[in-house]
Amino acid sequence: MLVYAEVKATALGLPEFTPFVQIVDGEMQTVSGYSEFIQARFKPERAASGDARLCHASGQAHPDVRELSIANRYSLNSMFVKTTLHYAPLFNKTDFDKNYQVSDAAQVLLERGSKLLLDSYKVRIAGIDHLLLPKLLSSDVTPVESKLPRLNRKADLLFQFQKKLTAAVDQLEEEDPDIYWITFLGFESDGNFFKTINLIEDVSQTYFSQLLRAFQRLDQEWAQAPELPWEQVMGPLGFNLFTVYGLVPVRKDKEKRNAALLLFGVALVTGQRITVRASAVAGH
C-alpha cells in the first residue's frame, strides 16, 4: 500500500491537488512551492527580520516577539490578564501586546521557571503559600537551580513545622555568597486563576540566616534553663516562626486579617525586633 500527500494552493501555482513529492529522472523531488505552503500553513506569522521587537523578559530584540499567551492557569505568568480589566485600569485594552510582549524562547523559559518554583520551592508562611524568589548578581552565570535547594531548606527551617535539629547550627547553615536578596511571593490559586496576596520583598540573605540561627540558639538556651519546662512545652518540635505563628492571637472579628503575616513581613524586611518571652511560650 502506498500512502502519499497532496497539496493544493492556487496562490502558489498549484490549482489542483498535486503530490508534494514527485519522482523525476529516478530522483525524489518536492513540488515547487511546497516549502512555502508548509511555512504559511503551520508556522505562526513572524515579523520580518528588519522589524525585530523588544522582548520585555530578556531585554533583547527578536523577530518572533508577540503578546504573552499562557495556556496553563496555575502559573506565575497567569497573573497577566486582559479580560478582567479592573486589574489593569490604566491600560488601553488594545495595547496589551505592546506592554506584555516576549519572544517565543522567553515564553518557554518563563513557563519552565514557574513550574520549577511551584513544584519545588513553595513554603507556607503564617498559613499562606509563598514562593521563594532569589535575586542574584547580574554577572552570575551559575544556574539558579543549583542555589535554590539550600535556600529552600533554610526557609523550611524558619517557617515550617520542624523537629529539633541535631546538627550544629553554624555547620548546618552556611550562606550562599551569590544570593543577596530573597523575595517571598504570597499567592492564592484554585487552578483556574493566580493572584498575588502578599509580598515580602528584598529580604537580606545575611539577616535571614542570622534570624534562623538566632531561633535555633534560643531554642537550645531555653531547653537548658532549669526554670522552664521547655522540653515539655515544645516536645520534639524546634522553635521557629511557625511556633511564633501559633502564639499570635486572632480576634474573631478580624479573622481575615493575618496579623502574624504582617508581623513577619515587617521583621524580615526592616529587621524590627520581635519579642518572644519564654514564659509566654511556656504558658501557651
N, C-alpha and C positions, 0 to 999 in steps of 0.2 A: 504494500500500500504506500502510495506516495502522497505526502502532505506538503503543500506549499502555500505561501501567502501572496495575495494580490493587493495592489494599491490603485486607487482612483482619485486623481486630483487634477481637475481642469486647470487650475491656476499654474500647475507645474507641467502642463503639456501632456497630461495623461487622462484624456476624456473617457476612456474605457478601463475596466479592471485589467491590470497588467501584472504578470508575475514580477515581483521585485528582484528576483534573481533569474537570470537567463543564461543559457549555455551558448557561447559564441566562439566558434573555432575550437571547440573542445574545452573551453575555459569558462568558469562561472563568473558572471559579471552582474553587479547590481544595476538595476534600471536607472537611467538618468533622472535625477530629481528625487530619488528615494531618500537620501540622507536629509535633504531639505524638508521633506514631508515629515519624517520622524522628529526632526528638531522642532518643527512648528506644532506638531500634534501632541507630543508628550513632554516637552520641556517648557517650563514657565517662561513668560516673556522676561527678558533681561534688558537692562539699559545698555546702550551702546558703550563701547569701551571708553569713548571720549566723554561720556556722561556719568562717570563714577560719582557716587554719592557717599556722604559721610555716614559710617556705621557708628551709632551712638554708644555701642557696647565696647568696641575696640579703639575708637578714636581714629580709625583709618578709613580711607576712601576705597570703595569696592564697586564693581559694576553690578553686583547682584543684591544691592541693598533695597529692602522693601519694608513695609509695615510689619511689626512683630505679630505673629499669628500663633497662638497657643491652643493646642487641642486638649491637653491634659489640664483639668480644672484643679487638681491637687498639686499645685506647683507654685513656687515663689513668683514665677513670671505671670501667674494669673491675677496678680494684683493690678495688672494693666487691664482696664476695662474701658469700653467706649459705648456700651449700651446703657449703662447706668450713669447718666451724665452728671448727677449731683456729686459724683466722686471727682469730677474734673470741671467745675463750674466756669473756669476762665478759659477753657479750651474751645476753639472753633471745631465743631464736630466733623468738619470736612478736612481738618488738618492733622488728624491723629497720625497719619503716615509720616508726616514731617517731624513729629516730636518723638515717635517711638519707632524709628527705623533702624534695622540691623541687617547685617549680611547673613547669608544662609549658614555659613560656618559658625558665626557668632550665636545664632539661634540654637544650633545643635549643642554648642558648649553651654549655653545658658540652661537648657533643659537637663543636660547631664549634671551640671553643678547643683541644680535644685534637687534632683533625685538623690544625689550623694548626701546632701545635708539633711533632707527629710528622712532618709533611710537610716543614717548612721550618726548624725550629730545633732540630736534633739535632746533637750534637757527640760525638766519641769521646775519652774521657779515659782514658789508660792501658788502652786496649783495650776499654773498656766504653762502651756508648751512654748518653749523658746528654741530658736536655732542659734548655733554658735557661728559667728562671722568674724574670723581673724583679719587683721589688717597688717600687711607685710610691707617691707620697703619696696619701692618700685623697681629697684635694681636686683631684687631677689628673684632668681630664676628657678629655685627649687620648687618642685610640685607641692602645692598646698596640702595635698592628700597625705604627705609624709609628716606634716606638722599637726594635723587635726587630732590624731588619736591621743597624744599626750594632753592636749588642751581639753579634749572631751573627758578624759579621766579626772582632770582637776575639777571640772565643772560638776561631775558626778559626786566627787568627794565633798564639795562645798554645798551643793543644793539638794542632793538626793538622800533617800533613806539608806543609811550606811551602817555596816557593822564596824566595831572598833578595829583600828589598824594595828598591825603587829610590826610593820616596818618603821624604821626611824623616819621622822618627818623630813629632815633635810636630805636624807638619802632617796626618799620616795619622790619628792617634788623638786626637780631641777627646772630652772627656767629655760625656755626656748629663746635664744637671743634674737631670733628672726621675727618673732611675733611681738609687736609693740603695743597694739591696742586690740581690744575684744569688744564686739557689739553683740548683745543678746536681743534677738528679734522675736517678740512675743506675737503669736498668731492664733487665729481661730479658723477652722475649716471643717466642713462636713463632707468634703469630697467633691462638692459642686461649686464652692466658692473658696476664696482665700483672702483673709483680711488681717492686717496688722492691728493689734490691740495694745501693744506695749513695746517700748523701745528703750533699752538701757545701752547707751551709746558711748563708745570710746573709753572703755574701762582699761586702765593701765595694767598690763600683764604683771608688772612688778608688784603693784599693790594687790592685785588679785591673788598672786602667790603668797604674799605676806599675810593676807587675810586668812587664807586656808591654813597656813602654818600656825597662825595665832589661835584659831579654833582648836586645832589638834593639841597644841601645847596646853591650852586652858583645860581641855578635857583630861589630860594627864595630871595636871596640877590639882584639879578638883577631886580626881579619883584618889589622890593621896592625902587629901585634907581630912583629918580624923573627925572633925565636927560635922561633916556632910555625909549623908548616906548615898553617895554618888553612884556607886555600883548598883544599889537597889533601885535608884530612880531611873538610870539610863539602861540598866541591863546590858545586853550585848551591843547596844547602839553607840555610835560615835556622835560627838557633839558637833553640830554644824548649823548652817542656816535653815536646814529642814527642821531641826529641833526648835530653833527660834520661831519659825513659822507656826509651829504648834502652840506657841506661847502668846501670840498676838491675838487679843480678843476680837471677836466680830460681833458688833451690835446687830440685833435682829432687824432694825430699821435701816441698816446700812450694809446688808449682805452683799450688794453688788459692788461695794467699794472695797477693793482689795488693799487694805492698809499695809499688810506685810509686803506686798509687791512695791508699793510706793516707798516704803522704808528701805527695802533692799536696793532699789534704784538709786536713791539719794546716797546711801552708804557706799555703793560701788563706784559711783561716778565722782562724787565730791570728797570721799574719804571721811565723811562725817561720822563721828563715833556712835556706835550702837552700844548702849549699856545693858548688859545682861547680868543680873545678880544671881549668884549660885543659890541663894535662898529662894528666889522666885522659881527657879527650875525645880528645886527640890520640893517646894510646896505644890507645884503643878503635878 
